């Protein structure tokens, strides 16, 4: 088997997308909508990006049964056995455990990259080069590898990775520490130090070592999955997962594995990256109009307004006066106006309160 055919990709597309509420809703989250009016959803763009790097037959999509119909509709070329639909929402660690289980039975020599479905990459050629370098690294070493990007601003909404000792190979360093979503003062200190890189959420490992790590740090997950014998059909394995998945822990791969391991490395990358999962991330990654405002597939007229991001339904026009640093977003039955700064935590608060007081139809 050629080395490039040992390379596999898992696209994580099961999130509810609440950080972009109300434009992203639980029944139609951000990865499945044409958020920017470019004719392709974020899931489709992510798939197309990796199909230029990884053989198409080696790309898997992880989602939930609630969103399975979106994946099938938007990625008709993907084999149904490569779409892994979980019965309930969990977090990324159980998702990656299931994907690594299935992929190892297909190819025990597999090298795996796990990616979110809501990222922007501005230098596609550099991205491809970095991904292939990373896959080559984990093919040769039993190590966990993350991909870091040099921060351009003190962004409190991102995760950060502190560089440790050089690995002896190119731009790869031992990870000294992880920090998730620091406050703005700490984020500024991280940027000024030059030691901290943004955590892109891209993660690589050879599948044999990854499964060893998952079994060590998440003992309640893989032993159950391993009961699904390799001679079972995919349908039998899916039935088994249907039974056991609700008992799996709701824990992220970062927290459940990476932050607990002393064998994690980071590659310094420069492929031009942005997290498109938050309003502030989209604001920073998008071309500005007069007054440093951003219109996301929207018509708006600004007067004495600066640093805002606006997304309205088709056929609407926004007239914005006197706002500085706000999110203005409307979809269906919700209009959302909020200071841009720490909106992610506020959105979670508002969604929970509205869901509790007014019901599901607003979330």
N, C-alpha and C positions, 0 to 999 in steps of 0.2 A: 504493500500500500504506500503510495507516494506520501511524503511528509505533509503536503498541503491538504491531503485528504484526511489527515489525522486532526485537522483543525475544525472545531465546532463552535457554534454560537448559540446562546440562549438569550432571547429578548424577553424581558420582564414586562408584561402588559396587563397586569391584573389590578393595578391601583385604582382607587376611586377618584383620584384627581381633585380632591377637595381644596387644595391650596389655590386653585384657579376658579373657585366658586365665585359667582353663580354661572359663569360661562361654561364651566365644566361641572356636570351634575352626576349624581351617583348612577343614574340609569344611562348616561351617555358621557363618560369621562373623557378628559382631554386627549388621550392617545388615539381615540377613535373619531375625532372631529377634525375638519379642515380649519384649524384654529386661525391660521394666517391668510386664508383665502388664496392658497397657492395651487389648489386642485389635488392635493395629497394630504392624507392625515399624518400625524406624527409617527404612528406605527408603520405606515407605508414608507415614509422617508427613512426610518431607521432600518427597516428590512432591506431597502434598496441600497443603502450605504454599506451594509455588511455583505450583501450579495456580490459586491465588487471585490470582496476580500476572502470570503469563506465560500466553499461550494454550496450552492443553494440547497442541495440535498442534506447538508450538515447544519442547517439552521432550524432551531426549535423555538416555538413561541409558548411562553407560560402565561396563562390567564386564569380566569375563573369561569365557572359554568354560566354565570350571569352575563358574561361578555363574549362567550364563545361565538355567537352568531356574528358579532362584529369582525372577529378575526377571520372566520370562514369567508365572509363577504368581501373583506378588504384585501386578503391575501389568498386568492383562489389557487395559486400555484403551489402553496405549501401542503404537503402530504398531511392528511388528517392525523396520522400517527405521530406527527411532529408538533401537534398542537396539544398542550398539556393543560387541561381545564380542571382546576381545583374545585371541590364541592363548596368550600367556604373560603372567605377571605382570611388569609394568614399573613405572614410577612415574608421577607425574601429568603430567610434561611431554609425553611421547609420547602419552598419552591425550588431552590437550587439543589437541595438534597434529592428531591424527586427527579429533577432533570439529570443530575449526575448519575443517579441509579440507572436510568434508562439508557443514557449514552454509553456508560461503561459496558453494558451488555451488548451494545452494538459494536463498540470498538474500545477494547481495554487500553489502547494506546492513545486515546483521544486527549487533545489539549483543548481547553475550554475557555471561552471568553463570555462573561455575563454582562449584559448591558441593559440599562433602563431604556424605555421607549420614548423619552421626552427630552432629548438633548439636541443642541445645535452644534454642528461642526463646520468651521469656516475654511479649513485647509484640508480638503479631502485627501490629497496626495500624501501630506505629512501624516495624517491620521492612519492611512493604510500602512505606511512605513512603520509607524510606532506599534500598531497592532501586530504586524508580522514579527517585529523584533521581540515583542512581549511573548508571543506564542512560542517563538524559538527558545526564549529564556526558560519558560516553564516546562518545555519539552525536555530540556537538559537538566533541570534542577527541581528537586522536590521542595518548592517554595510557593507561597501565595504572593501574587503580584497585583498591586493596584496601579492606576495611572493618575498622576498628579499634574496639574497645570499651574504655572506661576500666576499668582493672583494679581489683578490689575487695579483692585480697589479693596477696601476693608468691607467685605460683604458678610453681614451677620447671618444670612440665610443659608450659607454653604457649610459643608464639613471641611475640615483642614487636616493635613497630614504633615507631621514634623519629620524632616530628613535626619537620618542618623548617619552611620558610617557608610562609606562607599563600598559597593559590592565587588568592585574590581572589574565590572563589565559596563562599559559605556555610561549611560545616564541612569543607572539603577542603584538605589540606596536602600539600606536597611531602614525600616520605619521605626522612629523613636517614640512617636505618640500620635494618637488620633484625638481630635476635638470636634464635636458636633455642634454647629450653630452657636458660636461664641457671641457675646454681646459686642457692640460696635467698638468699644475701647480695646478689648482683647484682639478683635479682628485687625484693628489698626496696628497693634504691636506685632501681630503675626506677619503682616505685610512688610512692615519696616525691618523686621529681623532678617528676612530673606531665607529663613529656615523652613517656613511653612508653605505648603502648596494646597491648592484647592483639591478636594477629593471628588473626582468626576463620577464616582460610582461604577466605573469600569473595573472589572475584576477578572484575573486570569489565573489558571492553575492547570496542571495535568490532572486528569480525572481520578487517577489512582490515588494521588496524594490528597486531593480535595476530599475524597470520600473518607480517607483516614482521619482527616481533620474534623469533618462533620460528625463522624462517629464518636470522636473523642469529646467534642464540645456539645453535641446535641444527641446524647445517647438514646433519647426517646423517639428519634425520627428514623434513622437509617436501619436499625435492627428490625423495625416493623416493615420498612420497605423491602429489606432483603428477604423477608418471608415470601415476597412475590418472586417466585422462582424464575430463572431465566428461560425456562421452557414454556412459561405461560404465554398466552397470546396478549396483545396489547389490551384487548377488551377485558381479559381476566385481571390484568394488572390495574386497569382503571377501576374495576369493580372493587378490588382490594383497597385502593387508595380512597375510594368513596367512603369506605367503612372507617379507615384509620385516620384520615387527614384531619377531621375535626378535633382529634385529641392532641395534635401536634402543637408545640408552643408558638405563640405569636411573637416572633423575635426576628430582628433583621440579621442579615449576614454580617454586617459590620459589627454589631454588638455581640451576636452569638458566636462568631468565629474570629474575625480579624482582630478585634480589640483584645481577645484573650490569647492570641498566639504570639510567640516570640520569633516566628519565622515568616514575617510579612515584609515585603519589599515594595518600593515605589519607583516607578519610572518617571523621570522628569520629561514632560511632553510639551509641545508647542504647536498643537493643531488647531488652535482657536476654538474655544469651547464655551458653551453657556448652558446652564440648567434652565429648561423651558417649563419647569414645573411650578414656578411662582410668578406672581405679577411683577415683583421687583426684578427677578432674573430676566424676564421678557423685556422689561423696560431697558435694562442695561445692554441687552443684546440686539436691540432693534434700532433702525435708523430713526433719527429724531427730525421733527419738523420745527417750524418757528417756535421759539420759546422753550426749546428742548422738550417738547411734548411728543408723545408716541400715540399714533392711531393704529390699532390692530384691526385691519380689514374693516375700517370704519370711516365715515365722513364726519368731520367735526370742525367747528369754527372757534378759534381761541382768541380771547381778548383779555389782556393783562393776566395771562395764566401761563405757568411755567412748570416744567418737570412732572407733568401728569401723564398717565396712561389711560386710554379710553378704548373700550370695546362695546359697541352697540349692535343691535340686530340690523340686518339688511333693510334698507328702505328708511332708516332713521338717520337724522342728523343731530349731532350734539352741538349746542352753543354753550361754551364754557367761559365764564367770567370770574376773575379774581381767585382762582384756585392755584395753589402752589404745592406740588408734591402729593397729588391724590390719585387714587384709582377710581375710575368711573366705569362701571360695567353693568350691563343689563342683559338678561336673557329670560324669556318667557315671563314668569310671574315675580321676578326679583330684580330690583334696582339696588346696586351696591355702590356706596360712596365712602371711601375710607382713606386715611393717610397712608401713604405708600410705605413708610419706614419699616415697621414691624408687623406688616399685614398678615403674614403667614400664621402667627400665633393667634391674632385677633379673628381671622377667618375660622379657625377651628372652634374658637369660643362661640362665635355667632352661629355657626352651623349647628353646633350641639344644642344651643339654647332654642333656636328656631325649630329644630327637629322635635325637641321635647315639648315646646309650647304650642306649636302650630301644625306639626305633622310632617310627613315625608314629602308632600307635594312641593315643598319649597327647597328641598335639598337634592 
